[in-house]
Amino acid sequence: MDYEALVVGGGHAGIEASLALSRLGYSTILVTQNLDTIGQLSCNPAIGGLAKGNMVREIDALGGEMGRIIDKTMIQFRVLNRSRGPAVQAPRAQADKIAYRLRARKVLEAEVKLHLYQDTVVDFILGNGESATIEGVVTARGGRIGARVVVLTTGTFMNGKIFIGEWEGMGGRIGESAVLGLGERLREMGFDAGRMKTGTPARIHRRSIDVERMEIQFADKDVFGFSFGEDELDRPMLPCYITYTNRKTHEIIRGYLGRSPLFSGRIAGVGPRYCPSIEDKVVKFPDRERHHVFVEPEGIDNQEIYLNGLSTSLPEDSQWEFIRSISGLESAQIIRPGYAVEYDYLNPLELTVGLESKRIRNLFIAGQTNGTSGYEEAAAQGLMAGINAGRRLRKEEPLVLDRSEAYIGVLIDDLVTLGTREPYRMFTSRAEYRIALRHDNADRRLFARRKEAGLLGPEDAERFEAKCSKIEEIRCLLRERILGRDELRAERNRETARNPGEIHEAAMMKDDDSAWRADIASREGENFEHLLRDPYVSIEQLIKFEPALARGANTDWLRQIELDIKYEGYLRREERHVQRFRKMEGSVIPNGMDWEAVPGLSSESREKLKVVRPASVGQASRIPGLRSSDIAVILLTLGRN
């Protein structure tokens, strides 16, 4: 069997990579161990979150599928950090775990140029030329599949080992076989491979929890799609619940630490710093009397409940004991125990900015294989790896998003410039230009990039142009519309009628339907755009005076307009920083630069530059340990050349 493109693995990175390649018109095969677990939400059945929700919307803006799948399968939607600034707000949705997986497979099966195949990849076929070039893969059943480009997305399965107390066994997920031999082959080929660890909590039966003893967490009333192409969402919303560990819980856990593979040294891999196991939290924070436990449903028909915050690899008997010490979980029935999984990953410093291996030409690597954690980080890499594998087939330069364009740009730049020795997770704080990288404007930021990638269909282009046209129309109306004296008088009368017996000024300060603050009388003659810059004025209030503002526009668009106007000053200041940043990024360093021939660099700097092989002076400036004098030398050398 021969194909133009081959993708190894059916997780979130593999889904996006195979869809991108097939939609670009290339004959593509996705090889995975089990077709029934494509798109499996191995840990928390949720998509999005802080910075992660921004990435999902960026994936959608670039033509990826994750946003569309979660829109069709969500069972609870919330915007996190609503009370804080828009730069740190992000959408998050609980998914129906089974529905998500089935939807992902349905989308893949609908692609004409995509072939799904169940087998395990154990080796690579390399060309015999001067430089190592991939030409296909070998499978466990002895099959040889030829391909011009290969995208490797093995997730937690490469030499995966599962730990539950004293028990351990090979596997990438509980009940699913590990991929054996591939990690050793990559090491033989010279790859810098290491071990990482992740974990998951126990799942319990829905009927065994007492929600009356927990705090309830409802979905938001205003629900919008992760996908910019989704106008209306009609999904049932289920509540989640919050409970807490207690002193007794912590005492039980401390009593079982001697049987923990995490503390006995049997787990060598580094775990995620920002998502530690419950035993790790108890040890590292001994003074904390309690820790949050988020009790989250895994589906509408599925009776499994996910205990977010209780990730563990403690023995099964201890899991029963400490879970039942928690309020509302006294009668908990465990369906699946919590466990840790340790697996091989590859050092991402060995990748180019296009996610292509520096060792093996035409081999692209994405997802947890690169040392990241999270479905969103994996999907983002898979999409970019798929796009750039397609560009390699066309003999084009890779599509590279910079740090000022997208969280995806921050993610990939961090990986290929800084590398990682622990599971990498995206945070808002990692992005220098986060005021511009809001989740609501991802389509406007990345429209041109999607077109450049070749993933923009006529319907999407038409929808986007209509949106931009409507936004400009509303902006013009805001600039032209003036607040008049008669309108102010009418509003005062309405406010007084709504609040008889109250002092009018006090009523104006209330956070209910009052349209204006107490000093509104001084705003006569101002245009609506200027009024909207006031932090106390919202576009919903202005719509009361001018209903035409809302005509033909959805709430998401109106929110974008409001934020653009309110943060215009900050955005202008950030844009000046971006221009300086892009000047450095635009100083291209030739591929194959001989760093030994550059005078004035220290031996340490030369070694770092040879490992990373930066594509620009900007990227070189972010290599840890490089001094400003080194950057000056590089600029001087490039100037001479």
C-alpha positions in Angstrom: 0.0 0.0 0.0 1.4 3.4 -0.9 0.1 6.8 0.0 1.2 10.4 -0.2 0.8 10.9 3.5 0.7 8.6 6.6 -0.4 9.5 10.1 0.5 7.3 13.1 -2.0 7.4 15.9 -5.7 8.2 16.2 -5.7 10.7 19.1 -6.4 14.4 18.9 -3.1 15.2 17.1 -3.6 12.3 14.6 -7.2 13.4 13.9 -6.2 17.0 13.0 -3.1 15.9 11.0 -5.0 13.3 8.9 -7.9 15.7 8.2 -5.6 18.5 7.2 -3.7 16.3 4.8 -6.7 14.7 3.2 -8.6 18.0 2.9 -5.5 19.4 1.1 -6.1 16.7 -1.5 -3.5 14.1 -0.6 -4.1 10.4 -0.4 -3.7 9.8 3.3 -3.8 6.8 5.6 -4.3 7.0 9.4 -2.8 3.9 11.1 -4.0 3.3 14.7 -4.0 0.4 17.1 -7.8 0.5 17.7 -10.3 2.2 15.4 -12.9 2.2 18.3 -10.8 4.5 20.4 -10.2 7.3 17.9 -10.7 10.6 19.6 -10.8 9.0 23.1 -10.8 11.6 25.9 -8.4 9.5 28.0 -8.5 11.8 31.1 -10.9 14.6 31.8 -13.8 14.6 29.3 -13.5 18.4 28.7 -12.3 20.7 26.0 -11.0 24.2 26.5 -10.1 26.1 29.6 -7.6 29.0 30.3 -5.5 29.5 27.2 -6.6 26.1 25.9 -10.1 27.4 24.9 -8.2 30.1 22.9 -6.3 27.4 21.1 -9.4 25.4 20.3 -10.9 28.5 18.6 -7.6 29.0 16.8 -7.7 25.4 15.6 -11.2 26.1 14.2 -10.1 29.4 12.6 -7.3 27.5 10.8 -9.7 24.9 9.5 -9.3 22.2 12.2 -12.1 20.0 13.6 -11.8 20.0 17.4 -14.2 23.0 17.9 -16.8 21.5 15.6 -16.7 18.2 17.4 -17.1 19.6 20.9 -19.9 21.9 19.7 -21.9 18.8 18.7 -21.1 16.8 21.9 -20.9 19.3 24.8 -23.0 18.7 28.0 -21.9 21.8 29.9 -20.4 25.1 28.8 -18.8 27.9 30.8 -16.6 30.9 30.2 -13.8 30.9 32.8 -12.7 34.1 34.5 -15.8 36.1 33.4 -15.2 38.5 36.3 -11.7 39.3 35.0 -10.3 40.9 31.9 -11.0 39.5 28.4 -7.3 38.6 27.9 -7.6 35.8 30.5 -11.2 34.6 29.8 -11.6 31.4 28.0 -14.4 28.9 27.0 -14.5 25.4 28.5 -17.0 22.6 27.8 -17.6 19.2 29.4 -18.0 16.6 26.6 -20.2 13.6 26.3 -17.2 11.2 26.2 -18.7 8.5 24.0 -20.5 11.0 21.6 -17.2 12.9 21.2 -15.3 9.8 20.1 -18.1 8.6 17.8 -18.4 12.1 16.2 -14.6 12.2 15.6 -14.6 8.9 13.8 -17.7 9.8 11.8 -15.9 13.0 10.5 -12.8 10.9 9.6 -14.8 8.3 7.8 -16.5 10.9 5.7 -13.2 12.1 4.2 -12.9 10.6 0.7 -9.1 10.9 0.5 -8.6 9.4 4.0 -8.2 5.7 4.7 -8.4 4.4 8.3 -6.4 1.3 9.1 -6.1 -0.8 12.3 -2.5 -1.9 13.0 0.4 -0.9 15.1 3.5 0.9 13.6 6.7 -0.6 15.0 9.4 0.6 12.6 10.2 3.1 9.8 11.2 2.7 6.2 14.1 5.0 5.4 15.6 5.9 2.0 19.2 5.1 1.0 20.2 8.6 -0.1 22.8 10.9 1.4 20.3 12.3 3.9 17.9 10.2 5.9 14.4 10.5 4.4 11.3 8.6 5.6 9.6 6.5 3.0 7.0 4.7 5.0 6.4 2.4 8.0 6.4 -1.2 9.1 3.6 -2.6 11.2 3.4 -5.3 13.9 1.8 -7.7 11.4 4.7 -7.3 9.0 2.9 -4.9 6.6 4.9 -2.2 4.8 3.1 1.0 4.0 4.9 3.5 1.7 4.4 7.2 2.1 6.1 10.4 1.1 5.5 12.1 4.4 4.8 10.6 7.9 3.2 12.3 10.9 4.0 10.6 14.2 1.5 11.0 17.0 1.9 8.2 19.5 0.5 9.9 22.6 1.1 7.9 25.8 1.4 4.6 24.0 5.1 4.4 23.1 6.5 2.0 25.7 3.5 3.0 27.9 3.5 1.4 31.4 0.5 1.7 33.8 0.9 1.8 37.6 -1.8 1.1 40.3 -0.1 0.7 43.7 2.2 -2.3 43.5 0.6 -3.5 40.2 2.1 -2.5 36.9 1.6 -3.5 33.3 2.4 -2.4 29.8 -0.3 -0.1 28.3 -1.1 3.3 27.0 -4.5 3.5 28.6 -5.9 1.0 31.1 -7.1 -2.0 29.1 -5.2 -1.0 25.9 -1.8 -2.3 24.7 1.3 -0.2 24.6 3.3 0.3 21.4 6.5 -1.8 22.0 9.7 -1.5 20.0 9.1 1.9 18.4 10.8 3.8 21.2 13.9 1.6 20.9 14.0 2.1 17.2 13.8 5.9 17.5 16.7 5.7 20.0 18.7 3.6 17.6 18.1 6.3 15.0 19.7 8.9 17.3 16.6 10.5 18.7 16.8 12.1 22.2 14.0 10.1 24.0 13.0 10.4 27.6 10.2 9.3 29.9 7.2 11.3 31.2 4.3 10.5 33.4 0.7 11.5 33.6 -2.3 10.2 35.6 -6.0 10.0 35.9 -8.5 9.7 38.8 -11.0 6.9 39.5 -14.4 6.9 37.8 -17.4 6.3 40.0 -21.1 5.4 39.3 -23.5 8.3 39.2 -26.0 6.7 41.5 -23.5 6.3 44.3 -22.9 10.1 44.8 -24.9 12.3 47.1 -25.1 15.7 45.3 -27.2 17.2 48.1 -24.0 17.4 50.1 -22.0 19.2 47.3 -22.0 22.7 45.7 -23.7 22.8 42.4 -22.1 24.3 39.3 -24.5 25.2 36.5 -23.7 25.8 32.9 -23.6 29.4 31.6 -26.9 30.8 30.3 -25.2 32.3 27.3 -23.7 29.5 25.3 -21.6 30.1 22.1 -19.8 27.6 19.9 -16.1 27.0 19.8 -16.5 26.9 16.0 -16.9 30.2 14.3 -19.1 28.5 11.8 -21.6 27.4 14.5 -24.5 29.9 14.7 -26.8 28.1 17.1 -26.1 25.5 19.7 -29.0 23.2 20.9 -27.4 20.9 23.5 -28.7 19.7 26.8 -26.7 21.0 29.7 -25.9 19.0 32.8 -24.7 20.4 36.1 -21.3 19.6 37.7 -20.6 19.6 41.4 -17.8 20.6 43.8 -16.8 18.9 47.0 -13.5 18.9 49.0 -11.0 16.5 50.5 -10.5 16.8 54.3 -8.0 16.0 57.1 -9.2 12.4 57.2 -8.7 12.0 53.5 -5.2 13.3 53.8 -4.4 11.0 56.7 -5.6 8.0 54.7 -3.4 9.0 51.7 -0.3 9.5 54.0 -0.9 6.1 55.4 -0.6 4.5 51.9 2.4 6.5 50.6 4.7 3.5 51.2 2.8 1.6 48.5 2.8 4.5 46.1 4.8 3.9 42.9 5.3 7.7 42.7 7.2 7.8 46.0 8.9 4.4 45.9 10.9 5.4 42.8 9.3 2.9 40.4 8.0 5.8 38.3 11.0 7.4 36.6 9.1 9.8 34.3 8.5 13.4 35.2 4.8 14.3 35.9 2.9 17.4 35.1 3.7 20.2 37.6 0.4 21.9 37.2 -1.8 18.9 37.5 -0.3 16.8 40.3 -1.8 13.6 41.8 -3.7 13.9 45.0 -0.9 12.1 46.9 1.6 14.7 45.5 -0.6 17.5 46.7 -0.9 16.1 50.1 2.9 15.7 50.4 3.8 19.1 48.9 1.1 21.1 50.7 1.0 19.5 54.2 -0.7 22.6 55.7 -3.6 22.6 53.3 -6.7 21.3 55.1 -8.6 20.6 51.9 -8.4 20.4 48.1 -11.1 20.9 45.5 -12.8 17.9 43.9 -14.8 18.7 40.8 -17.5 16.0 40.3 -18.1 15.9 36.5 -20.4 13.7 34.4 -18.8 11.9 31.4 -22.0 11.8 29.3 -25.7 12.0 29.1 -26.4 8.3 28.9 -23.1 7.2 30.4 -23.2 6.7 34.2 -19.5 7.4 34.9 -18.5 10.3 37.0 -15.1 11.9 36.7 -13.4 13.1 40.0 -11.4 16.0 38.7 -8.6 16.7 41.3 -8.2 13.2 42.5 -5.6 11.8 40.0 -3.8 9.0 41.7 -1.7 5.9 41.3 -2.3 4.6 44.9 -3.4 1.0 45.4 -7.1 0.2 44.6 -8.0 -0.5 48.3 -6.7 2.9 49.3 -8.7 4.6 46.5 -11.9 3.1 47.9 -11.0 4.3 51.4 -9.9 7.9 50.7 -12.6 8.6 48.1 -15.3 7.5 50.6 -13.9 9.9 53.2 -15.1 12.9 51.1 -18.4 14.6 51.6 -21.0 13.3 49.2 -18.8 10.3 48.2 -19.4 8.2 51.3 -21.1 5.5 49.2 -19.0 5.9 46.1 -18.8 2.8 43.8 -15.6 2.8 41.8 -16.1 1.7 38.1 -12.5 2.3 37.0 -9.5 2.9 39.4 -7.2 5.8 39.0 -3.8 5.1 37.6 -0.5 6.6 36.4 1.0 6.0 32.9 4.6 6.4 32.1 5.6 6.7 28.4 8.4 7.7 25.9 8.5 11.2 24.5 11.0 12.8 22.1 12.9 16.0 22.8 11.1 18.7 20.7 14.4 20.6 20.4 15.1 18.2 17.5 12.2 19.7 15.5 12.1 22.6 13.1 9.6 25.4 13.5 7.4 23.4 11.1 7.4 20.4 13.4 9.6 18.4 11.0 12.4 16.2 12.5 15.9 17.6 12.0 17.2 14.0 11.8 14.8 12.4 9.4 13.5 14.4 6.4 9.7 14.3 5.8 9.0 12.9 9.3 6.8 15.3 11.3 6.1 14.8 15.0 3.1 16.1 17.0 1.2 15.8 20.3 2.3 14.2 23.6 5.1 12.6 21.7 6.7 16.1 21.9 6.3 16.3 25.6 3.1 18.2 25.9 0.0 17.4 28.0 -3.6 18.2 27.0 -5.9 17.4 24.1 -5.8 21.0 22.9 -2.0 21.2 22.7 -2.0 17.9 20.8 -4.7 18.9 18.4 -2.9 22.3 17.7 0.4 20.5 16.9 -1.4 17.9 14.8 -3.1 20.5 12.7 0.2 22.4 12.1 2.1 19.2 11.4 -0.5 18.1 8.9 -0.5 21.5 7.1 3.3 21.6 7.0 3.6 17.9 5.8 1.3 19.0 2.9 3.5 22.0 2.2 6.5 19.7 2.2 4.8 17.6 -0.5 4.3 20.8 -2.5 8.0 21.8 -1.9 6.8 24.9 -0.1 8.2 26.6 3.0 6.4 25.6 6.3 3.6 27.7 7.6 4.8 29.2 10.9 2.6 31.2 13.3 4.6 33.6 15.4 4.1 34.4 19.1 2.1 37.6 18.3 -0.4 35.8 16.1 -1.7 32.8 18.1 -1.3 30.7 21.2 -0.4 28.0 18.8 2.6 30.0 17.8 3.6 30.4 21.4 3.2 26.6 22.0 5.3 25.5 19.0 8.0 28.2 19.5 8.4 27.2 23.2 8.8 23.6 22.3 11.3 23.9 19.5 13.3 26.7 21.1 13.2 25.9 24.8 12.5 22.2 24.7 10.8 20.5 27.7 11.8 18.0 30.4 8.3 17.9 32.0 4.8 17.8 30.5 4.3 21.1 28.8 0.9 22.8 29.3 -0.3 26.1 27.8 -1.1 29.0 30.1 -2.2 32.5 29.4 1.0 33.8 31.1 3.2 32.2 28.4 1.8 34.6 25.8 3.5 38.0 25.7 0.7 39.5 23.5 -2.3 38.0 25.2 -4.5 41.2 25.0 -4.6 40.6 21.2 -4.9 36.8 21.5 -8.4 36.7 22.8 -10.6 33.7 22.0 -13.3 35.8 20.4 -11.1 37.3 17.6 -9.2 34.1 16.6 -10.9 34.0 13.2 -10.0 37.6 12.3 -6.4 37.0 13.5 -5.9 33.8 11.5 -8.2 34.1 8.4 -5.3 35.0 6.1 -3.3 32.1 7.5 -6.1 29.6 6.9 -6.3 30.8 3.3 -2.5 30.4 3.0 -2.8 26.9 4.4 -5.3 26.0 1.7 -8.0 25.0 4.2 -10.5 27.8 3.5 -13.6 26.6 1.6 -15.9 29.0 -0.3 -18.7 28.8 2.3 -16.4 29.6 5.2 -14.9 32.5 3.2 -18.3 33.9 2.5 -19.4 33.6 6.1 -16.3 35.4 7.3 -16.6 38.2 4.8 -20.3 38.7 5.8 -19.2 38.8 9.5 -16.4 41.4 8.8 -18.8 43.5 6.7 -21.4 43.5 9.5 -18.8 44.4 12.2 -17.7 47.3 10.1 -21.3 48.4 9.6 -21.9 48.4 13.4 -18.6 50.3 14.0 -19.7 53.0 11.5 -23.1 53.3 13.3 -21.3 53.6 16.7 -19.1 56.4 15.3 -22.1 58.3 13.7 -24.7 57.9 16.4 -24.8 60.7 18.9 -26.5 60.6 22.4 -29.3 63.2 22.4 -30.9 65.3 25.2 -34.4 63.9 24.5 -33.1 60.3 24.8 -31.5 61.1 28.1 -34.7 62.7 29.4 -36.7 59.6 28.3 -34.2 57.3 30.0 -34.4 59.3 33.2 -38.2 59.0 33.2 -38.1 55.3 32.6 -35.5 54.8 35.4 -37.6 56.8 37.8 -40.7 54.8 36.9 -38.8 51.6 37.6 -37.5 52.8 40.9 -40.2 55.0 42.5 -39.2 56.3 46.0 -35.5 55.8 45.4 -33.0 58.6 44.8 -32.4 58.5 41.0 -28.6 58.8 41.2 -28.4 55.8 43.6 -30.6 53.8 41.2 -28.3 54.6 38.3 -25.4 53.0 40.1 -27.2 49.7 40.5 -26.0 46.6 38.6 -29.5 45.8 37.2 -31.1 47.1 34.1 -30.0 50.7 34.7 -28.6 52.0 31.4 -26.2 54.6 32.7 -24.1 55.7 35.6 -25.0 58.7 37.8 -23.0 61.1 35.7 -24.8 60.3 32.5 -26.2 63.8 32.2 -22.8 65.0 31.2 -22.6 62.6 28.2 -25.0 64.5 25.9 -23.5 65.0 22.4 -20.9 62.1 22.6 -20.9 59.5 19.9 -21.6 55.9 20.9 -18.1 54.7 20.1 -16.7 57.2 22.6 -19.3 56.2 25.2 -18.4 52.5 24.8 -14.8 53.2 25.9 -16.2 53.9 29.4 -15.7 50.7 31.4 -19.2 51.2 33.0 -21.0 51.3 29.6 -21.9 48.2 27.7 -23.0 47.6 24.1 -26.2 46.1 25.5 -27.1 49.4 27.1 -26.4 51.3 23.8 -28.7 48.8 22.0 -31.6 50.1 24.1 -31.1 53.5 22.4 -30.3 52.1 19.0 -31.8 48.7 18.3 -30.2 48.7 14.8 -26.9 47.9 16.4 -28.1 44.3 17.1 -29.9 43.8 13.8 -28.3 40.8 12.0 -25.4 40.4 14.5 -25.0 37.7 17.0 -23.9 38.2 20.6 -20.3 37.0 19.9 -19.8 39.7 17.2 -21.2 42.4 19.5 -18.9 41.3 22.3 -15.9 41.5 19.9 -16.8 45.0 18.8 -17.1 46.1 22.5 -13.8 44.6 23.5 -12.0 46.0 20.5 -13.2 49.5 21.4 -12.6 49.3 25.1 -9.0 47.9 24.7 -8.1 50.0 21.6 -5.4 51.9 23.6 -3.8 48.7 25.0 -3.9 47.1 21.6 -2.1 50.0 20.0 0.6 49.9 22.6 0.9 46.1 22.2 1.1 46.5 18.4 4.2 48.7 18.8 5.8 45.8 20.8 4.7 43.4 18.1 6.3 45.5 15.3 9.7 45.4 17.2 9.2 41.6 17.8 8.5 41.0 14.1 11.6 42.9 13.0 13.7 40.4 14.9 11.6 37.5 13.6 12.1 38.8 10.1 15.9 38.6 10.4 16.2 35.2 8.9 19.1 32.9 9.7 20.0 30.7 6.8 19.4 26.9 7.2 22.7 25.1 7.8 24.4 28.2 9.3 28.0 27.3 10.3 28.1 28.5 13.9 31.8 27.5 14.2 32.7 30.1 11.6 31.0 32.9 13.5 33.6 34.8 15.5 32.9 36.1 19.0 30.5 33.4 20.2 31.3 31.3 23.3 31.6 27.5 23.0 28.4 27.2 25.1 26.5 29.5 22.8 27.7 27.7 19.7 26.5 24.3 21.1 23.1 25.7 22.0 22.7 27.3 18.5 23.8 24.0 16.8 21.1 22.1 18.8 18.2 24.5 18.2 19.2 25.7 14.7 17.1 28.9 15.0 15.3 30.1 11.9 15.5 33.8 12.9 17.3 36.2 15.2 14.1 36.4 17.2 14.1 32.7 17.9 17.8 32.8 18.7 17.2 35.5 21.3 14.8 33.2 23.2 17.3 30.3 23.6 18.1 30.0 27.3 21.6 31.1 28.1 22.3 33.1 24.9 23.5 36.6 25.9 22.6 39.9 24.2 26.2 40.2 23.0 25.7 36.8 21.2 22.6 38.3 19.4 24.6 41.4 18.5 27.3 39.1 17.0 24.7 37.2 15.0 23.2 40.4 13.6 26.6 41.7 12.7 27.5 38.4 10.9 24.2 38.4 9.0 24.7 42.0 8.0 28.2 41.2 6.6 26.8 38.2 4.7 
